[in-house]
Amino acid sequence: MRNRRDFLKTGVGVAATGLFPHVAIGQTASPKVVVIGGGFAGATCARMLKRLDPRIAITLVEQNPVFTACPFSNEVLAGLRDIKDQEFDYKKIVGDGVNLAVMAATGIDHQARTVSLSDGSTLAYDRLVVAPGVDFRWDALPGYTEAAAERMPHAWKAGAQTLLLRQHLEAMEDGGLVVIAAPANPYRCPPGPYERASLIAHYLKAKKPKSKIVILDTKDAFSKQKLFEEGWKALYPGLVEWVPLSQGGKVTSVEPASMTVATDFDKHKPAVANIIPPQKAGKIAELAGVADRTGWCPIDPLTFASTLQPNIHVIGDAAIAGAMPKSAFAANSQAKVCAAAVAKLLAGGTVAENKLVNTCYSLVAPDYGITVAGVYHPVNGQLVDVEGAGGTSPVNAPATTRALEASLANGWFKTITGEVFG
């Protein structure tokens, strides 16, 4: 527990101040860096680069003027939090001297080193950082399309879909069935579907106790499984059922019109269906030529430089980061390491190895938190776990420990959003 408090005191795992020295660039040079994507990865990287050397001309390209954070959005589903508490603008980042282009990036010219924007203009770069988050594989699950998501919300990008799923839960009669379809790895926020089931269960227990949640899973194991199952048994007995791959949990198709979710062995008729589809790197990664056949982006773990295209770096959910999961904490850590590397490379320096940290908090109830933490370093071109570092919350911990974990989770969210957007 002491270590987790220390993580919060240092910022969010990898504190740039102190760890990364100021990088001096020649007085006549004015390098240009474009960062695409204004989430936890991109916004952190843009802001950190400007702090490392104010002479770097940085433009952050983000089509949405307001960022809606995914961490803690499951509390919105449970009626514990307002969606406004998830929303952050870019005023403080602009105030730090970062240029903001509120539009979509539509293409990359590698030879000219330019980014095309949706208004027809272009931005020149010496180094490009791509942090597009995730997109969905709409062709991966028969019957599930963008239109189908209006009837069977994914709510895996916080905002309108979060509110839609909340509305479906509120409209459901007591005794209704909620089905959550969890995808195969990799995807954004590995423990997310199970935290979601937990907090929806918290809502149903209080408001619609005759209802039930079934998690249909494309996996036979999931992050923090023992801790989640312990919490479900203690807090929501009989309310949450997890069906793994080996017991017919894989969803094979959906029929939105009839609200049918089919698996290899069964058909479910939920009142509310939350279908979380398979994912890939955001579209601009493909346009930039930094995504491989998996749909994700291979990188050099020392600098987060793309292994497919020169002068481009990829951070956050889109990157293939080895043992490091796709999370906001990980994205923030990667962004700091990438920013330091880009500044060094622009100055003609050598990039030193850094260790990266991830801590993932989940709420089983508002006062019941569980955690997994990891430390990672580059080995043979991959990010791997540092042996003996990290770990999970203890099993069979007292209620005071779970309450402290929940408090730490809330503290972490305030810390990271304040650091990135405040």
N, C-alpha and C positions, 0 to 999 in steps of 0.2 A: 504494500500500500504506500509506503514511503517513496518508493521509486516512482509510482504513478503521480504522486503529488509533485515530485521533483520535475517530471516531464512538463507539468503545467507551469511551474515557476520559470522554466527556461523558455517558455513560449509554447511551441508545439513540437518538441522533439529535436529539431535541428535549428537552433537559433543562429541566425546569420551573424548577429553582432557578437564579435569575439571569435567565432569559429572561422569566419571568412575575412581576411584582411582587406583593407581598401586597395582597390586595383587602380593604379595610375596609368593613364593613357596619354600619349604624346600630345602636346599642346595644339599641334596643327591637325591632329586627327579628329574626325567627328563620325565615329562608326554609327551605323544605323541597325537597329534591331527591331523586328516586327514580331509581336506575340499574337497568335491567333487563339482566341478562347479566353473568356474572362471569368472562369470558375476558380476554384481553390488553387489549381496549378498555374494557370496563365496569369491571374491577377497577382499572385505571390511573386512569380518570376519577374513580371514587369516592374513591380514596386521595388523588389530587391536589387535588380540590376541598376535602377536609378539611384538607389542609395549607395551601391558599391562604387559607382562613378557617375556623377551628374552630367558629365559631358557626353555620355552615350545618348543618342537620340532614339527614344523608345516609343513605338506606337502599339497600343493595345487595340486589337480588332475584335469587337464583340457586337453581335447584331441585336442583343437585348439590352436596353438601358438599365434594367434592374435584374440582378441575379437572384434566383430563388434557390436556396440551399436545400439539398436532399437530406443531410443529417438532421435528425429531429423532426422530419416531415411526417414520420409515422405517428408522432404525437398529435398532429393535426387530424389524422384519420380517427383517432380515439377521442377527439373533442377536448384534448388537454392543452392545445396550443392554437393560436391564430396564425393563419398563413402569412400575415403581415410580419410576424416575428421571424420569418424565414427570408425576408426580402432585404437586399442590400444594393446600394447604388455605388457609383464609381467616383463620386465627388472628391473624396480624400486622395484617391490614386491620382486623379488629374491634378489635384493640389500639390502633389509631390513632383510634378513636372512631367508626368507620362501623358503623351498624346492619346486621345481616345477616338477611335473611328467606330461609330455606332452603325454598323452595317455588316453584311455577310462577306466573308472572303469566298471568292468564286473560282479562283485558279492560281497556280504557281508557275512562273517561268523560271526554270532552274538556271538556264544560261544567262538570262538578263538579271537574275536575282530580283524578281519583282513579284508582288502579290496583287492580283486583280480583285477589285471590290465590286459590290453589287451596283454601285452608282456609275460604273464605267471607269473610275480612276484606278491608278496603280500606286503601290508603295514600294520603294526600293529598299533592299536590305543587304547587310553584310552577313548577318546571321538571322535565321528565322527559327522561332520557337512555336511548335504546334501543340496546342493543348485543347483538343476539340471535344473531350469527353467521349460519350458513347452514342451510337445510333442503334436502331433495332434492325434485326434481320426479318423483315416483314414476310419474306418468302420461306421462312424456316419452319413455321407451324401451320399446317393446312387449316384454312378458315380464319386465321388471325391476320387482320389487315389494319391499316390506320383507321378505316371506317369502323371495323369491329371493336376497336379500342374505346369507342364512344359507348358501347354497350357492355363491354368487358374491359374495364380500365386496367392499364398497366401501372399507372401512378409511379413509374420508375424514373421519370423526370418531374421534379417537384413543380407544382403550379396548378394549372387548370385540371390536370388529370388527378392530382391529389384531392382537390375539392370535389371532383366528380365521384371518385370512389367513396368519399365521405358521405356524399348525398345518397348514394346507393345503400350504404350501411344504415343511414338514418331512416330511409324509406322502407327497409326490410321489416317484415312482421316478425314478432317474437316466435321463435321456433324455426326460422329460416336457416338455410345452409350457406355458409361462406366457403368458397373454394379458392385457394391460393395455389397457382401453378408456379413452381420454382424451376428456373432453367439450369442447364448444365454449366459447369465452369468452362471458361472464365466469364465473369460478369461483374458489373459494378456492385460493390458492397456485399461481399459473400454472406455475412450474417443477416442482411437486411430483410429477406423474406420471413425469417423466424422471429426477429424483433417485431415485424409487422403483425404476424399472427398473435404474438404475445399482447401487443397493445390493443389490437382489435378484440381479443379475448377479454381484456380488462374492461373495455366498453360494453361488450355483450353481457358480461357477468353482472354489471350494474343495471343495464337498461333492458336487455333481452336475454334473460338467463336460460331460456329453452332452446336457444340457438346453438349451432356447432360450427367449428372451423375444421376443414380438411385441407392439409397441405399435400398436394400431389407433386412429388419430387422426381427430377431426372437424375438424382444422385442417391448413393447409399450411405453417405455421411455428409455432414455439414459443419461449418465453423461453430465452435463453442457448443457442440451438440449436447454433451453431458450437462452443461450448465443450463441450457434452455430447457431440456427435458426435466431437470430437477425443479426448475421454476414452474413449469406447466403442471407438474404433479402436485406441487405445494399450493399453487394459487388457482389453477383452473382445471381441477380433476374432471375428466370426461368431456371437456369443452374443446380441446385441441387434439386432433389426430394427425400424425405424420405418416404418410404412405411412401416408402422409399422405392427406388427403381426396381429392386429385386422382388418387390411385392406388388408390382403393377402400378407404380406411381407416375411413370412417364406419360405425359399428355401427348397424344398422337394427333388430335384434331379438335377443333371447336366449331360449334354452330351458334353464332350469336343470336340468330332469329329465334331459335328454340331454347336458348340458354343451356346448351348441352356441352359438356366437357368430356371428351372420350379418352380413355386409356386403352392399353392392350387388352385388358380383361373386364372393363366396366365402363359404364356411362353415368355421369353425374349430372344432376339437374339443380344447380345452385340458384338461390335467390340473388346472390352476389358473386360474381366471378372476377377475381383479380389475376389476370394472366400476365406474367412477367416473361417477355419473349427473349430468345437468344439475342446476343448483342455483338457489336463490333466497334471499331474505332469510328469516331465522327467522320462525316462525309469528306471534309476537307483533307483528311489524312490520305484517303484514296486518290483524291485529285492531285495531291502533292507528291504522290508516288512513294509514300513512306510506309504504307500498309502492305503486308505480304498476303499470301493466300489464305492465312488464317483470319484475315480481317483486322488484325492487330499490327502494331508497329515495332519491329525489332530495333533495339538501341544498344549503344555502347554504355554499359552501366557506370563508367567513370565520368562521362560528360553528358549522357543522355542524347548524344548525337545519333541521328539515324544511320543505320548500317546500309541503307539503300540509296540515300541521296546526300550529297555533300552540303555542308553549311546549314543543315536543318537539324533541329533537336526536337524530340518528342517527349512530353511529360504528362503525368496524370493517368487517367483511366485508359487512354488510348495506347499507352506503351506496354510492350512485353517486358515486365520488370521482374521476371524470375519468381522467387519466393515471395516477393512483396505484393500484397493484395491491392486491389483497386479500391481505394478509400480516400476520403478527403484529407485525412492525416498524412497518408502516403503521398498524395499529390502535392501537398504543401512541403513536405520534406524533400521530394524530388525537385521541386521548383527552386528551392534554395541552393541545392547542389548544382543544378543546371545553371542558375544565374551566376554563381561563382565561377563555373567552368567557362561560360561564354565570356565573362569579363576578362578572365585570364587569357583565353584564346585570342580575343581582340587585341590584347596588349602584347601578344607574342610570347606569353609565358607558358609554363608547364603546369598541367592540372594534377593536383595531388589527390590521392584517394581519400574519400570520406565514408564514414558509416552513416547509414540512414535508419531512421526509427519510424515505426508505425504503432499506434495504439488505437484499438477499435473498441469503442464503448457501445453496449446495447442495453436497452431498457426492457426488462420483462414486465415491469410495472413502474409507475412513476417513482416509487421509492425502492426499486429493486434493480440494481445495475450489475452487469457482468462485463468482463474485459478480457481481451487478448492483446498482448504486446509482442513486438518482434524487433530485432536489430539485424541489419543486413549489410553485406559488403560485397564488392565485386570479386568474383573468382572465375577465371577462365571465361570471361565474357558474359557472365551471368551474375545476377544479384542472388546471393544465397544467405541463409540464416547464419548468424554468428552463434556458434555452438555454446550452449549454456546461458544465452541471453534471452530475454523475453519470457513468455509464459502466459498462463491464464489465471483468472480468479480462482480461488480455492473452491472445491466442491464441498458441500455441507457446511458452508460458512453461516455464521449467525446473521440475524436480520440487520444488526448494526453495520456489519460489513457490506451487505447488499445496499443499504441506504447510503453509506459513504461512497460506494461506487457510483450510485445514481447522482450524487452531489458532484463527484468528480466529472462525470459525463457532462452535466450542465455547465460546470466551470470550464471544461475544455471547449465547448461550443462557443461560449462567450469569448474565450481567449483567442481562438483561431479566427473567428469572424471579426473581432476587434483588430487583430494583427493584420489581416488581409484587407479589410474594407473600412476599418475605423480610423 
